[in-house]
């Protein structure tokens, strides 16, 4: 009886206080490139998304935070891959990622400065997400 209780407590500890049985979390960094030459009105600073290590992405979606809670959220960028992309450690907004294609019926929509977005990615069973708000590019004389 004591052995069964000790085994049950050990199993509860492993499941409750370790990462055992939980999907791996992907860490994402968002960096804005500080300068673009001759920006047009409404242009946002270029965004670079960095990952914690090389990943074979299977899904990538950027959605405005106002859409996240909707039943069918409208994404501004939605890529998928059945077998995973080429291993990537980072990418820029709306660039092609080898091995991934746009989800059916979607195309990249330009980001709007000051609007908060959520980037959610999957790489097999690993998942990660981060929220970010792009900033407007300033004219050359203002920089």
URCORPE-V442861 format. One line per field, one symbol per residue. ss: DSSP state (2 for helix, 1 for strand, 0 for the rest). psi: psi as a letter, one per 40 degrees, with the letter a starting at -180 (. if undefined). Layout:
# URCORPE-V442861
ss: ???
psi: ???
This chain:
# URCORPE-V442861
ss: 02222222222222222000000010011111000000000001001111111110001111110000000000111111000000011111000000001100000000000001111111100111111110010002220
psi: ddddddddddddddddeieheiihhhhhhhhhhehhhfiiheiiiihhhiidihigieihhhhideedeidgihiehhiihdeiiihieiiiheihhheiiiiheiihhiihhehiihhhiigbeiiiiiiihiiihiidde.
